[in-house]
Every structure is written in C-alpha cells, then in structure tokens.
C-alpha cells in the first residue's frame, strides 16, 4: 500500500466518523430547535444516510484494494 492510499483511507475513515458523530449530536439537539429546523433536518435525512453509506462503501473498497 502506498502512502497516498494510506492517507486516503485514514482521511476517509475520519470523515465518516466525524460526519456520523455530528449527525448524532444534531439529533440530540433537535428537540430543542424550532419546527422549521426539525422539518428541514428530517427532509434531508435520506440524503445524509445515503452519503454516509456511500462513504462506507468507498472506504471498504479502498481498504480491500490496499
């Protein structure tokens, strides 16, 4: 595995973890936010889940190729 591949995998792993953690923190705050913000968060939930899943797939493929 090259240094570039190692860096790519590490950055991608960190991004997935940070994105998931941020989403969890927002979910905890959601009940305390206004209705419009809650609705918008829910409207974008599918896109968020899809992005996280696509990043996980990319990470698995990168790790497998390494």
C-alpha positions in Angstrom: 0.0 0.0 0.0 1.3 3.4 -0.9 1.5 6.4 1.4 -1.2 8.1 -0.7 -3.5 5.1 -0.2 -2.9 5.0 3.5 -3.6 8.7 3.8 -6.8 8.4 1.6 -8.1 5.6 3.8 -7.3 7.4 7.0 -8.9 10.7 5.9 -12.0 8.9 4.6 -12.3 6.9 7.9 -12.1 10.1 9.9 -14.6 11.9 7.6 -17.2 9.1 8.1 -16.7 9.0 11.8 -16.9 12.8 12.1 -20.0 13.0 9.9 -21.8 10.4 11.9 -20.8 12.0 15.2 -22.0 15.4 14.0 -25.3 13.9 12.9 -25.8 12.2 16.3 -25.1 15.5 18.1 -27.6 17.4 16.0 -30.2 14.6 16.6 -29.7 15.2 20.3 -30.3 18.9 19.9 -33.2 18.6 17.5 -36.0 18.5 20.1 -34.7 21.9 21.3 -34.8 23.6 17.9 -37.6 25.2 16.1 -40.1 23.3 14.0 -38.7 24.6 10.7 -35.2 23.4 11.5 -36.5 20.0 12.7 -38.5 19.6 9.4 -35.6 20.5 7.3 -33.3 18.1 9.1 -35.9 15.3 8.5 -36.3 16.2 4.9 -32.5 15.7 4.3 -32.3 12.5 6.4 -32.4 10.2 3.4 -29.6 12.1 1.6 -27.5 12.1 4.8 -27.9 8.3 5.2 -27.1 7.8 1.5 -24.0 9.8 1.8 -22.7 8.0 4.8 -23.4 4.6 3.2 -21.7 5.6 0.0 -18.6 6.8 2.0 -18.6 3.5 3.9 -18.7 1.6 0.6 -15.8 3.7 -0.7 -13.9 3.1 2.5 -14.4 -0.7 2.3 -13.3 -0.8 -1.3 -10.2 1.3 -0.5 -9.3 -1.0 2.4 -9.8 -4.1 0.2 -7.7 -2.6 -2.6 -4.9 -1.7 -0.2 
